[in-house]
């Protein structure tokens, strides 16, 4: 199947070599940003929507490349039933207004048994009443839709977006009409060799509108982006961007009432205002032990922007990671965005996120979570702020992407920019990751160095990493792991995925004697380690793989190995919860689930959970 955007006439360029951007080139900026858009006033369009599958994408480009078929164009602002009743010459082969109903946000994979493995184009439609006596501007904001999205309002195309895990918005002010409005959204989940991530992954590809859709209202000139943070030298810094006809030379105020801070400024000709100031002496720094958040506001004319922000610094010094100037060991675990339950649909509510993060914070005595392998919902990152969990945030540059394809690089850069601009006010986010388990080639190195440079331009206050692989060898008496990845030179934190004893023939008893050859002047994180176990399956005598007993022993020996790595400053074992993965098909133990979770899909703790919890408690939990 061809991806949605190729059917729309957006063709992929011929693969050519790429080089990193120069220091003067800017990272792409999503437009509009609508920072903290989830806190903006507006109308929630979550709830019932009609849906209709379109496996041959005929609603957009017709069959076999001919002109689009009007009878299949589900986005048209017509009533097919009424049209055919009044004129028998007319034919429509869709009727979204009478199609089945689903509740959004959710994935269609859990809507009906016949959709369980459907990957392709799905149409959604609903009507809504436009706000009465409208003034200013109106935006349609999607928290996320996976993967390619095309949006129509009242039969007119609003815009397109590619990428399944970051927010996007469109200005629909001029397309709204009084009374009922019809919104139609096509979402194509089909991945290809040039998408990000590519077609083959080790997690479930939940197609659909998986995060809230909101209609947001603002004044004509509004605060599109605001970033308020604590610098390493102890000063506060603020960047504000206004958008609208009166964005230039506009008075603007930064206000933090609890700190009695009110700083005034004026935007430049491009609508930007940047300032630094001495931090109030009363400011309490955010930390996992004391996750203090402040109500922060930016006022510009008729618009008032707000967010809840914590202030802290994160840095490295030699092999140490410093939080607020003090060394910290990251006691963490990795997590997919999949709620507890036997039929998850990737619709992360506050309650669902709290259930997962609570297992980390309270159960494992953790202070860190790796949100793999893509940006998670802002519900989760906001809750990490509130609960006091440091976050590793990642974009899905995963395994074998099309390193030499300029369009693939452009998409990865946009995803990264959208992710950073959404979450750079989150105190919890400590590490931006640009990739996971990518094979070393010259094209890959250039691709990832470009992303690292983008991170440093967009946010110089956080650390940059990527989950890397190591070269394995063996002496007469112990395994040797060598980090020879050239990307390590440009990262703040080295991170390694290690599964010695699970995917390798090493005996568990050999692991504590492993030798790790890594740079001595940078902190190291074990970004993954783990072994599968089916909850409730025990084999204490033989210690068979997939038993809780083997998994627990795997953790015991691997943690003993970790204790002997002098530069290790954190871990995020794989993984908190069993998660769906269609490629995992062992009929006895997996059946479409990756079973490396320390809890089952329903929340049952396995033996290894207590092993890791005890270890973290010893390390300061």
Residue, then its C-alpha position, 0 to 999 in steps of 0.5 A: x500500500x502507498x502512504x497517504x502523502x504519496x497518494x496526494x502527489x507528495x513523492x519521495x525524492x531519489x535517495x542522495x547523501x546528506x550532510x549535517x546542517x551548518x551552525x547557521x541553519x535553523x531547525x524547522x519550526x511548526x506553525x502554529x506552535x500553540x504552546x500549552x494549547x491543552x490549557x487554552x480555552x476552547x471546545x473539546x471535540x472528543x466523543x462520538x465520531x463516525x468512521x469508515x475504512x478506505x483500504x484502497x485510498x479511493x476517497x483521495x486518489x481513486x483507483x489505479x491512479x485515475x482522477x479522484x472518484x466523487x462517489x468515494x470522496x468522504x470529505x465532501x460537504x454533502x448528504x449522500x442519502x438526500x442527494x441520491x433520493x432527490x436525483x437517481x443519476x447521482x451515486x455516492x458509495x459512502x455515507x459517513x453521516x450514517x456510518x458506525x460510531x466510535x469514541x475518540x480519542x482511541x485507536x481503531x484497532x480496538x473498535x471491532x475484531x475485523x479492525x484488529x490488524x488493519x493498517x491503512x486509511x480511515x476516515x472520521x467525521x462529526x459535526x459541531x456547532x461553531x462558537x456563537x459571536x466569534x471574535x479573534x482566531x480559531x484553531x483546530x488542534x490535534x494532540x496526535x493522530x497516527x500517522x499521516x493526517x489530512x483534515x477537511x472542514x465543511x468540504x475544504x481542505x484545512x491541511x496535512x500533517x505527518x507523524x504519529x506522536x506530536x501535536x499539530x494545529x490549523x487556523x480555521x477562522x475563515x472556514x467556520x460557518x454559523x451553526x453546524x460545521x462538518x469536520x472530516x479527517x483522514x488518518x493513514x497508519x500505513x508505514x513505509x521504508x521512508x516514514x519515521x518510524x519505518x514499517x518494522x517496529x517492535x511495538x503496536x502501531x495504533x492507527x487513529x486519532x489517539x489524543x484529543x481534538x480541540x477547537x481553540x479560540x484566541x485573540x487576533x494577536x496571541x502568544x503562540x510560543x513561550x518558554x520560561x526556564x532556569x539557566x545554569x547560572x541561576x538566572x531566569x530566561x524567557x522567550x516569547x513569540x506573538x503571532x498576529x497583525x499586532x505582534x510587532x512592538x507589542x508590550x508583554x509581561x511575564x508574571x509569576x504571582x507566587x514569586x511576586x515577579x512581573x517583568x515587562x518588555x516589548x516584542x521586536x519586529x518579528x513578534x519576539x521578546x527575549x529576556x533574562x533576569x535574576x531569579x527571585x530568592x524565594x524560588x524553590x527548585x524542582x526535584x523528584x523529592x520536591x516537584x514544585x510547580x509555579x503558575x506562570x503567565x504571559x500577558x500581551x494585549x488581549x491575550x493571556x497565556x499560562x502554564x505550570x512550570x518547575x525550575x531546575x537545572x540539569x547538566x553533566x560534569x565528567x561522568x556525573x549527571x547533575x540535577x540542580x548542581x548535585x550528582x544524581x543516579x537515575x533510578x528508572x524504567x522504560x515505558x510504552x504509551x499503552x494503558x493497563x488492560x487486556x485491550x489497550x487503545x492508546x488513549x492516555x487519560x490522567x488516571x491511566x498515566x497515574x496508574x503507570x507512573x505510580x508503579x515507578x515512583x511508589x512501587x519501584x522507588x524510581x525517579x526517572x522514566x524513559x518514554x519510548x520510542x516516541x513522544x508520549x502524551x502531554x498528559x504523561x509529561x505533565x503528570x511526571x512534572x507533578x509527581x517528580x519523575x525525570x523524563x527521557x523523551x524520544x522521537x521514533x528514529x528507530x532501527x533502519x530508517x532511510x538515512x540517505x533520504x532528505x524527506x525522511x530527515x526533514x520529517x524527523x527534524x520536524x518531529x523533533x522540533x514539535x516534540x521539543x516546542x511542546x515539552x520544553x516547559x516541562x521540568x521533568x524532561x531532562x534528556x532529549x533522545x534522537x534515536x534508538x538502536x540504529x546501525x552505524x553508517x556514514x549516512x546514519x551518522x550525518x542524519x543523527x548529527x543533524x538532529x543533535x545540532x537541532x536539539x542544541x539550537x532549540x533547547x540548550x538547557x537539557x541533555x542529548x542522548x541516543x540509545x546505542x549498541x555495542x560491539x561484543x567480544x569475549x576473552x577466555x573468562x568473560x564477555x567484553x562490550x565496547x562502545x565504538x559508536x562515533x555518535x557518542x562524541x556529540x552526546x552528553x549522555x551515553x546510553x546502551x541497550x544491553x540484553x546479555x543473557x537473554x539474546x546472547x548465549x552468556x550464562x547469567x553467572x558470567x554477567x557480573x564479570x563482564x568488561x565494559x569499555x566505554x569513555x571514562x569522561x561521560x555518564x553512561x545509562x543502561x537505556x535497556x536491559x531485560x528478559x521476558x516472563x509470562x506472569x504466573x509461569x514459574x520454573x524454579x528448578x530449571x529456571x527456564x526462559x519466559x519464567x518469572x524465576x529466570x527473569x528475576x535471576x536475570x535482574x539479579x545478575x545484571x544489576x551485579x554487573x551494573x554495580x561494576x561499571x564505574x561511569x554508570x549513572x542511571x538505568x531504564x530497564x526494558x520495560x515497566x509493563x507487557x505491551x502489544x507487539x505483533x512480531x512476538x508470536x511464541x504461542x506459549x508465552x507471547x501471542x502478540x505481546x512483548x513480555x519483558x514487563x515487570x508487571x503484566x498487561x493487567x498490572x500483576x507484578x512479577x518477581x523481578x519487580x521486587x528485585x529492581x525495587x530493592x536495588x533502587x531503594x538501596x540506591x537512594x529510593 
